[in-house]
Amino acid sequence: AEEAKKAAARAEKKRKAREAAMRKIPVAPLCRWSQTMTNVHLQFTLGNPDSATLNVTISEDWFRFVVRDQSGRLNGAEMELREFVVPDLCRYELKRGALSVVLHKARPH
């Protein structure tokens, strides 16, 4: 009986170590996009994000975000933008498991 308890404890320790390792591997979220003459619209499907951990960076030619889900797993994306954007006019919203981003083009076309 004692050996069974030790084996169960070792198995539980291994399981927790695997889960911790999996939480460190970033998840690439599903992304949809569209554009109008003035904006580029991005939507990232994230599952169950923790809004307190959201970090979004938008510059003239770069977009990046990272967020952890409720289990602590990292989700994110980073990309160079084909269009220059005006960072002060861009906006984003995290709602119902998705990050919606509107990037305002510097030159409408």
Contacts in CASP RR format, 6 or more apart in sequence:
PFRMAT RR
TARGET T0000
AUTHOR 0000-0000-0000
METHOD contacts of the structure
MODEL  1
AEEAKKAAARAEKKRKAREAAMRKIPVAPLCRWSQTMTNVHLQFTLGNPD
SATLNVTISEDWFRFVVRDQSGRLNGAEMELREFVVPDLCRYELKRGALS
VVLHKARPH
22 73 0 8 1.000
23 71 0 8 1.000
23 72 0 8 1.000
23 73 0 8 1.000
23 74 0 8 1.000
24 74 0 8 1.000
25 73 0 8 1.000
25 74 0 8 1.000
26 66 0 8 1.000
26 74 0 8 1.000
26 75 0 8 1.000
26 76 0 8 1.000
27 69 0 8 1.000
27 73 0 8 1.000
27 74 0 8 1.000
27 75 0 8 1.000
27 76 0 8 1.000
28 76 0 8 1.000
28 77 0 8 1.000
29 44 0 8 1.000
29 45 0 8 1.000
29 46 0 8 1.000
29 75 0 8 1.000
29 76 0 8 1.000
29 77 0 8 1.000
29 99 0 8 1.000
30 44 0 8 1.000
30 45 0 8 1.000
31 42 0 8 1.000
31 43 0 8 1.000
31 44 0 8 1.000
31 45 0 8 1.000
31 77 0 8 1.000
32 42 0 8 1.000
32 43 0 8 1.000
32 45 0 8 1.000
33 40 0 8 1.000
33 41 0 8 1.000
33 42 0 8 1.000
33 43 0 8 1.000
34 40 0 8 1.000
34 41 0 8 1.000
35 41 0 8 1.000
35 105 0 8 1.000
37 105 0 8 1.000
37 108 0 8 1.000
37 109 0 8 1.000
38 104 0 8 1.000
38 105 0 8 1.000
38 108 0 8 1.000
39 102 0 8 1.000
39 103 0 8 1.000
39 104 0 8 1.000
39 105 0 8 1.000
40 81 0 8 1.000
40 83 0 8 1.000
40 85 0 8 1.000
40 102 0 8 1.000
40 103 0 8 1.000
40 105 0 8 1.000
41 100 0 8 1.000
41 101 0 8 1.000
41 102 0 8 1.000
41 103 0 8 1.000
42 63 0 8 1.000
42 99 0 8 1.000
42 100 0 8 1.000
42 101 0 8 1.000
42 102 0 8 1.000
42 103 0 8 1.000
43 98 0 8 1.000
43 99 0 8 1.000
43 100 0 8 1.000
43 101 0 8 1.000
44 65 0 8 1.000
44 75 0 8 1.000
44 76 0 8 1.000
44 77 0 8 1.000
44 98 0 8 1.000
44 99 0 8 1.000
44 101 0 8 1.000
45 97 0 8 1.000
45 98 0 8 1.000
46 67 0 8 1.000
46 69 0 8 1.000
46 75 0 8 1.000
46 94 0 8 1.000
46 97 0 8 1.000
46 98 0 8 1.000
46 99 0 8 1.000
47 69 0 8 1.000
47 97 0 8 1.000
47 98 0 8 1.000
48 69 0 8 1.000
48 70 0 8 1.000
48 71 0 8 1.000
48 97 0 8 1.000
49 67 0 8 1.000
49 68 0 8 1.000
49 69 0 8 1.000
49 70 0 8 1.000
49 75 0 8 1.000
49 94 0 8 1.000
49 97 0 8 1.000
49 99 0 8 1.000
50 67 0 8 1.000
50 68 0 8 1.000
50 69 0 8 1.000
50 70 0 8 1.000
50 72 0 8 1.000
51 67 0 8 1.000
51 94 0 8 1.000
53 66 0 8 1.000
53 67 0 8 1.000
53 68 0 8 1.000
54 65 0 8 1.000
54 66 0 8 1.000
54 67 0 8 1.000
54 94 0 8 1.000
54 99 0 8 1.000
55 65 0 8 1.000
55 66 0 8 1.000
55 67 0 8 1.000
56 64 0 8 1.000
56 65 0 8 1.000
56 92 0 8 1.000
56 99 0 8 1.000
56 101 0 8 1.000
57 63 0 8 1.000
57 64 0 8 1.000
57 65 0 8 1.000
58 64 0 8 1.000
58 85 0 8 1.000
58 87 0 8 1.000
58 90 0 8 1.000
58 92 0 8 1.000
58 101 0 8 1.000
58 103 0 8 1.000
59 87 0 8 1.000
60 81 0 8 1.000
60 84 0 8 1.000
60 85 0 8 1.000
60 86 0 8 1.000
60 87 0 8 1.000
60 106 0 8 1.000
61 80 0 8 1.000
61 81 0 8 1.000
61 84 0 8 1.000
61 85 0 8 1.000
62 78 0 8 1.000
62 79 0 8 1.000
62 80 0 8 1.000
62 81 0 8 1.000
63 77 0 8 1.000
63 78 0 8 1.000
63 79 0 8 1.000
63 81 0 8 1.000
63 101 0 8 1.000
63 103 0 8 1.000
64 76 0 8 1.000
64 77 0 8 1.000
64 78 0 8 1.000
64 79 0 8 1.000
65 76 0 8 1.000
65 77 0 8 1.000
65 78 0 8 1.000
65 92 0 8 1.000
65 99 0 8 1.000
65 101 0 8 1.000
66 74 0 8 1.000
66 75 0 8 1.000
66 76 0 8 1.000
67 74 0 8 1.000
67 75 0 8 1.000
67 76 0 8 1.000
67 94 0 8 1.000
67 99 0 8 1.000
68 74 0 8 1.000
68 75 0 8 1.000
69 75 0 8 1.000
81 103 0 8 1.000
83 103 0 8 1.000
83 105 0 8 1.000
83 106 0 8 1.000
83 107 0 8 1.000
84 105 0 8 1.000
84 106 0 8 1.000
84 107 0 8 1.000
85 103 0 8 1.000
85 104 0 8 1.000
85 105 0 8 1.000
85 106 0 8 1.000
86 104 0 8 1.000
86 105 0 8 1.000
86 106 0 8 1.000
89 104 0 8 1.000
90 101 0 8 1.000
90 102 0 8 1.000
90 103 0 8 1.000
90 104 0 8 1.000
91 101 0 8 1.000
91 102 0 8 1.000
92 99 0 8 1.000
92 100 0 8 1.000
92 101 0 8 1.000
92 102 0 8 1.000
93 99 0 8 1.000
93 100 0 8 1.000
94 100 0 8 1.000
END
